[in-house]
Amino acid sequence: MEINLTTVIITIINFIVLYLILKHFFFAPVNSTITTRQEEINSKIRNANENEKKSQQLVAQHDELLRNSKKQGRNIVEDYKNKAERVSEDILGDAHKEAQLILDRAKVEAERQKEKVQADIKNQVVDLAMLVSAKALEGSIDEKQHRKLIEDFIAKVGI
């Protein structure tokens, strides 16, 4: 095998020309395509990272809203429970007042009935005493003395 210098030089010149042609027509478009593709990939990665951050923020907000909703629900239930207890206490208080009023009215009515019965008994005793004394005395005492005797009799009996 023999190396021919002219062939080597022509081959090198051919290689250089081919390199320059490839560099001018192919390397620049390929590099621009690779650069464009790299920028697209980087942009998509940035968008994915931003979307992940936004989704994490939304999850945190939703968790906070859920906690607040649960807290508000517990507060509402507690408020209604307290209101129901107050209403129950008010109803019981009103019922006790009403019962006390009924008892007071019954006592007043019983006292009035007692006084009425006592007055009736007193009148009946007076009438009976007048009859008895009228029969016993048969006209010897006047009306004024007769009343005095009856009143003394009632005072002694204790009516």
C-alpha positions as CSV (number, residue, x, y, z in Angstrom):
1,M,0.0,0.0,0.0
2,E,1.3,3.1,-1.1
3,I,0.2,6.5,0.0
4,N,-0.2,9.0,-2.7
5,L,0.3,12.6,-1.6
6,T,-1.9,14.2,-4.2
7,T,-4.8,11.8,-3.3
8,V,-4.3,12.7,0.3
9,I,-4.3,16.4,-0.4
10,I,-7.4,16.2,-2.6
11,T,-9.1,14.1,0.0
12,I,-8.4,16.7,2.7
13,I,-9.5,19.5,0.4
14,N,-12.7,17.6,-0.4
15,F,-13.2,17.0,3.3
16,I,-12.8,20.7,4.1
17,V,-15.2,21.8,1.3
18,L,-17.7,19.2,2.4
19,Y,-17.3,20.4,6.0
20,L,-17.9,24.0,5.0
21,I,-20.9,23.1,2.9
22,L,-22.4,21.0,5.7
23,K,-21.6,23.7,8.2
24,H,-23.3,26.3,6.1
25,F,-26.4,24.3,5.0
26,F,-26.9,21.8,7.8
27,F,-25.2,22.7,11.1
28,A,-26.9,26.1,11.4
29,P,-30.5,24.7,10.8
30,V,-29.8,21.7,13.0
31,N,-28.4,23.9,15.8
32,S,-31.4,26.2,15.5
33,T,-33.8,23.3,15.6
34,I,-32.0,21.8,18.6
35,T,-32.0,25.3,20.3
36,T,-35.6,25.8,19.5
37,R,-36.5,22.3,20.8
38,Q,-34.4,22.9,23.9
39,E,-36.2,26.2,24.6
40,E,-39.6,24.5,24.1
41,I,-38.6,21.8,26.6
42,N,-37.3,24.4,29.1
43,S,-40.6,26.4,28.6
44,K,-42.7,23.3,29.2
45,I,-40.7,22.4,32.3
46,R,-41.1,26.0,33.7
47,N,-44.9,25.8,32.9
48,A,-45.1,22.4,34.6
49,N,-43.3,23.8,37.7
50,E,-45.6,26.8,37.8
51,N,-48.6,24.6,37.4
52,E,-47.4,22.4,40.2
53,K,-46.9,25.4,42.4
54,K,-50.4,26.7,41.6
55,S,-51.9,23.3,42.2
56,Q,-50.1,23.1,45.6
57,Q,-51.5,26.6,46.4
58,L,-55.0,25.5,45.4
59,V,-54.7,22.4,47.5
60,A,-53.6,24.5,50.4
61,Q,-56.4,26.9,49.9
62,H,-59.0,24.1,49.6
63,D,-57.7,22.5,52.8
64,E,-57.9,25.9,54.6
65,L,-61.5,26.4,53.2
66,L,-62.4,22.9,54.4
67,R,-61.0,23.5,57.9
68,N,-62.9,26.8,58.0
69,S,-66.1,25.2,56.8
70,K,-65.8,22.5,59.4
71,K,-65.1,25.1,62.1
72,Q,-68.1,27.2,61.0
73,G,-70.3,24.1,60.9
74,R,-69.3,23.3,64.5
75,N,-69.9,26.9,65.6
76,I,-73.4,26.9,63.9
77,V,-74.3,23.6,65.6
78,E,-73.1,24.9,68.9
79,D,-75.0,28.2,68.4
80,Y,-78.2,26.3,67.6
81,K,-77.7,24.0,70.6
82,N,-77.3,27.0,72.9
83,K,-80.3,28.6,71.4
84,A,-82.3,25.4,71.9
85,E,-81.2,25.2,75.5
86,R,-82.2,28.9,76.1
87,V,-85.6,28.3,74.5
88,S,-86.1,25.2,76.6
89,E,-85.1,27.1,79.7
90,D,-87.5,29.9,78.7
91,I,-90.4,27.5,78.2
92,L,-89.7,25.8,81.5
93,G,-89.5,29.2,83.3
94,D,-92.8,30.2,81.7
95,A,-94.4,26.9,82.7
96,H,-93.2,27.4,86.3
97,K,-94.6,31.0,86.3
98,E,-97.9,29.8,84.9
99,A,-98.1,27.0,87.5
100,Q,-97.3,29.5,90.2
101,L,-100.0,31.8,88.9
102,I,-102.5,29.0,88.9
103,L,-101.6,28.0,92.4
104,D,-101.9,31.6,93.6
105,R,-105.3,32.0,92.0
106,A,-106.4,28.7,93.5
107,K,-105.2,29.9,97.0
108,V,-107.1,33.2,96.6
109,E,-110.2,31.4,95.4
110,A,-109.9,28.9,98.3
111,E,-109.5,31.7,100.8
112,R,-112.5,33.5,99.3
113,Q,-114.6,30.3,99.5
114,K,-113.5,29.8,103.1
115,E,-114.5,33.4,104.0
116,K,-117.9,32.9,102.2
117,V,-118.5,29.6,104.0
118,Q,-117.6,31.2,107.3
119,A,-119.9,34.1,106.7
120,D,-122.7,31.7,105.8
121,I,-122.1,29.6,108.9
122,K,-122.1,32.8,111.0
123,N,-125.3,34.0,109.5
124,Q,-126.9,30.5,110.1
125,V,-125.7,30.5,113.7
126,V,-127.1,34.0,114.2
127,D,-130.4,32.9,112.8
128,L,-130.5,29.8,114.9
129,A,-129.5,31.7,118.0
130,M,-132.2,34.2,117.3
131,L,-134.8,31.5,117.0
132,V,-133.6,29.7,120.1
133,S,-133.5,32.9,122.1
134,A,-136.8,34.1,120.8
135,K,-138.4,30.8,121.8
136,A,-136.8,30.9,125.2
137,L,-137.7,34.5,126.0
138,E,-140.9,34.8,124.0
139,G,-141.2,38.5,123.8
140,S,-139.6,39.6,127.1
141,I,-136.4,41.1,125.5
142,D,-136.5,43.8,122.8
143,E,-134.6,43.6,119.5
144,K,-131.6,45.5,120.7
145,Q,-130.9,43.3,123.7
146,H,-131.6,40.3,121.6
147,R,-128.8,41.3,119.1
148,K,-126.4,41.9,121.9
149,L,-127.0,38.4,123.4
150,I,-126.5,36.8,120.0
151,E,-123.2,38.6,119.4
152,D,-122.0,37.6,122.8
153,F,-123.0,34.0,122.1
154,I,-121.1,34.1,118.8
155,A,-118.0,35.6,120.4
156,K,-118.0,32.8,123.0
157,V,-118.5,30.1,120.4
158,G,-115.6,31.6,118.3
159,I,-117.1,31.9,114.9
